[in-house]
Amino acid sequence: MENNFIDLRLNQQGNQGDDSFWPSFTDIMTVIVMIFLLAMVILLLRNMELLSQLRMSIASEQEALELVRTTDEQNETLEERLIAREHEITMLRMQLMRMTERSEEQEAAISSQRFQITNLSRERDELDNKTKALTQERELLTTQVTRLNQETSRLQNQISESNRNIERLQLDLEQATARQESTQQDLEQIRITLREKDQELLAALTRTQETDEQLIDLKQDYSQLKIQYNKLLRPARTAKGKTVVEVRYTKSGKYFRIDYKGPEDRKFSSISRKQLEQNLSRLKRQEDNLYVKVIIPKNSGLSYNEAWSFTNHMHQNYDYYYQEEAEKERIVE
């Protein structure tokens, strides 16, 4: 009570704690963004490390194959070593293409998450500005109420009219408070959305770990298959004494290109897929030792699945080595 009049101002003590809320909220959002950026950097470094390990393993395998090849120089011709070398490089190149595609998919997922977090941060800033405007409006209304109280103390004859003005201003203040509560609800919804995005980010990290585990399993399966193959003591696939057919497979935009070189041809010629199938079927009927050499250039424009599907189809249907393997499987059955 001042000058024998009651202080009608509302929420005198509640206004003192409003200023400390927004800096804390901003610090929390900053920590969340820093955690996301740190996780993204760790994920990218992990992908780079995996690609480096894969290239090192490919280089090691190439060196090992080179060492084995030098010990067998007395039994192999220069043409046999060149054909085997190109076949191995093609298979390793397809593996590298598959790993590159997986890395690009993971980077696209991380970019999408980063874009969503940026949008949420912008919405949060807009809500902060609206809240500040409402706070200023409330302070203005509070100032007006104070001024009216002072006028009431000086002008006793206008008490009734002043009271009506105070009630109207209080109503405006309640409306402003209601708008602020609505803004608080919007902020709570933003917090819920951020928590959901954090869960999606954790799920993406989990999928990355699963991919790493699958890569390790594939390496282990490859080692086991290599050991089992060596135990079979089967002769290696070779072009010596075979009818060699070379097929080069590339892609430009939406169109596939097939270059064919037969046993009696001196250079490659472009043919359709149907013509290729007819030529190989005819040679398979004429020759029992048909060797199909599939060439996938370095900048072929093919995906891993496209390159592997074409190579596997050519070998399984026309190459002598895979024909003998299929015959043995039928005998066992």
MARVO-609542 format. One line per 3 residues: their letters; for each residue y, z negated, x of C-alpha. Coordinates in steps of 0.05 Angstrom, whole numbers. Each point is the difference from the previous one (the first is absolute). Layout:
A	Y Z X | ...
This chain:
MEN	0 0 0 | 67 22 28 | 67 -20 -31
NFI	-37 -32 -58 | -35 66 -18 | -74 16 3
DLR	-23 53 51 | -35 53 -42 | -25 43 58
LNQ	-76 14 -2 | -50 2 56 | 46 -32 51
QGN	-59 -23 43 | -44 61 -13 | 51 47 31
QGD	-7 -34 68 | -72 22 11 | 7 74 -20
DSF	29 22 67 | -61 -20 41 | -51 41 -40
WPS	17 71 21 | 1 -9 76 | -70 -31 -4
FTD	-24 58 -43 | 29 50 50 | -35 -35 58
IMT	-67 3 -37 | 8 75 -14 | 19 12 73
VIV	-63 -36 24 | -43 42 -49 | 30 65 26
MIF	-10 -22 73 | -73 -17 -15 | -10 68 -32
LLA	31 36 60 | -43 -40 48 | -63 17 -38
MVI	19 73 -1 | 12 1 76 | -67 -35 12
LLL	-35 51 -44 | 32 60 36 | -17 -29 68
RNM	-72 -10 -23 | -5 72 -22 | 28 24 66
ELL	-50 -43 37 | -58 29 -41 | 23 71 14
SQL	6 -16 74 | -70 -30 1 | -28 61 -35
RMS	32 47 50 | -27 -42 57 | -70 1 -30
IAS	5 76 -8 | 22 7 73 | -58 -45 22
EQE	-50 41 -39 | 28 64 29 | -6 -28 71
ALE	-72 -23 -14 | -18 68 -28 | 32 33 61
LVR	-42 -44 46 | -64 17 -37 | 19 73 -1
TTD	10 2 75 | -70 -28 12 | -31 55 -43
EQN	38 58 32 | -64 26 32 | -33 10 -69
ETL	59 24 -43 | 43 62 4 | 76 1 -3
EER	-2 27 -71 | -44 -57 -25 | 45 -54 28
LIA	62 33 -29 | -31 5 -70 | -24 -72 1
REH	68 -23 25 | 38 35 -56 | -47 -28 -53
EIT	10 -71 24 | 76 9 4 | -1 26 -72
MLR	-38 -61 -25 | 47 -49 37 | 61 38 -26
MQL	-25 -9 -71 | -8 -75 11 | 71 -4 27
MRM	26 38 -61 | -35 -49 -46 | 32 -60 36
TER	69 33 -2 | -6 11 -75 | -18 -73 -12
SEE	59 -23 43 | 48 44 -40 | -25 -29 -66
QEA	12 -71 25 | 70 17 24 | 16 32 -68
AIS	-23 -65 -35 | 44 -42 46 | 61 45 -13
SQR	-11 -7 -75 | -2 -76 5 | 63 0 43
FQI	37 43 -51 | -19 -47 -57 | 24 -61 38
TNL	67 35 15 | 10 14 -75 | -16 -73 -16
SRE	50 -24 52 | 54 45 -30 | -14 -27 -70
RDE	4 -70 27 | 69 15 30 | 24 27 -66
LDN	-23 -62 -36 | 35 -43 53 | 66 37 -14
KTK	-8 -9 -75 | -13 -75 10 | 62 -7 44
ALT	42 35 -53 | -26 -47 -54 | 14 -60 45
QER	72 23 10 | 7 11 -75 | -25 -71 -13
ELL	49 -29 51 | 56 38 -34 | -19 -28 -67
TTQ	-4 -70 29 | 71 9 28 | 25 22 -68
VTR	-31 -62 -32 | 35 -45 52 | 67 34 -14
LNQ	-9 -10 -74 | -14 -74 11 | 64 -7 39
ETS	39 34 -56 | -32 -47 -50 | 26 -60 38
RLQ	71 28 -2 | -1 28 -71 | -27 -51 -49
NQI	24 40 -60 | -47 58 19 | -64 -41 8
SES	-37 33 -58 | 14 71 23 | -17 -18 72
NRN	-67 -30 -22 | -18 65 -35 | 17 39 63
IER	-44 -48 40 | -58 10 -47 | 7 76 5
LQL	1 -4 76 | -60 -46 0 | -37 51 -42
DLE	18 54 51 | -25 -46 54 | -66 -10 -36
QAT	-7 75 -6 | 13 8 74 | -52 -54 14
ARQ	-49 38 -44 | 13 64 39 | -11 -38 65
EST	-67 -27 -27 | -20 72 -17 | 18 20 72
QQD	-43 -57 25 | -59 27 -41 | 11 69 31
LEQ	-1 -31 69 | -65 -36 -16 | -30 67 -22
IRI	22 30 67 | -35 -57 36 | -64 14 -38
TLR	5 74 17 | 9 -17 74 | -61 -45 -1
EKD	-40 58 -31 | 24 46 55 | -20 -51 52
QEL	-70 0 -30 | -2 76 3 | 20 -3 73
LAA	-56 -49 15 | -48 46 -36 | 23 59 43
LTR	-11 -42 63 | -70 -18 -26 | -16 74 -10
TQE	23 14 71 | -47 -54 26 | -57 30 -40
TDE	15 68 30 | -3 -31 70 | -68 -31 -17
QLI	-25 67 -26 | 21 33 65 | -39 -52 40
DLK	-61 11 -45 | 4 75 11 | 2 -9 75
QDY	-61 -45 -4 | -37 50 -44 | 17 55 49
SQL	-28 -39 58 | -64 -16 -38 | -9 73 -21
KIQ	11 23 71 | -54 -49 25 | -49 24 -54
YNK	14 72 17 | -14 -11 73 | -67 -32 -18
LLR	-22 62 -37 | 1 41 65 | 20 61 -39
PAR	28 59 41 | 76 6 -6 | 31 55 -41
TAK	13 58 48 | 21 72 -4 | -48 22 56
GKT	-45 55 -24 | 31 -1 -70 | 39 50 -42
VVE	71 -28 3 | 49 10 -57 | 72 -27 6
VRY	41 -20 -61 | 73 -23 6 | 27 -38 -61
TKS	75 -13 -12 | 49 -13 -57 | 72 25 -10
GKY	35 -32 -59 | -47 7 -60 | -42 56 30
FRI	-62 -5 44 | -15 49 56 | -69 17 29
DYK	-8 39 66 | -70 26 15 | -32 24 64
GPE	-72 25 -4 | -52 5 55 | 19 72 15
DRK	76 -7 -12 | 49 -4 58 | 57 -33 -39
FSS	14 -39 -63 | 14 33 -67 | 28 -31 -64
ISR	-49 0 -59 | -7 -35 -67 | -46 -59 -15
KQL	-47 44 -40 | -7 51 57 | -13 -57 49
EQN	-56 -27 -44 | -31 69 -6 | 2 13 76
LSR	-31 -68 17 | -54 8 -54 | -19 68 28
LKR	-3 -26 72 | -40 -60 -22 | -53 46 -31
QED	-2 43 63 | 3 -55 52 | -36 -67 3
NLY	46 -29 54 | 69 10 -30 | 53 -44 34
VKV	63 -10 -43 | 60 -21 42 | 56 -28 -45
IIP	69 -3 34 | 55 -44 -30 | 65 12 40
KNS	45 -58 19 | 56 20 -49 | -46 27 -54
GLS	38 -30 -59 | -65 -27 -29 | -14 -71 -24
YNE	-60 -38 24 | -39 10 -64 | 13 76 0
AWS	-20 9 72 | -63 -44 -6 | -23 32 -66
FTN	5 71 29 | -35 -18 66 | -56 -38 -36
HMH	-11 58 -48 | -6 51 56 | -49 -43 40
QNY	-43 -23 -57 | -9 70 -29 | -4 46 61
DYY	-5 -35 68 | -70 -2 31 | 6 -73 23
YQE	14 -28 -69 | -51 47 -32 | -54 -30 45
EAE	23 -70 -18 | -4 16 -74 | -70 28 9
KER	-24 -64 34 | 28 -41 -57 | -39 42 -51
IVE	-63 -9 40 | 9 -76 1 | 12 0 -75
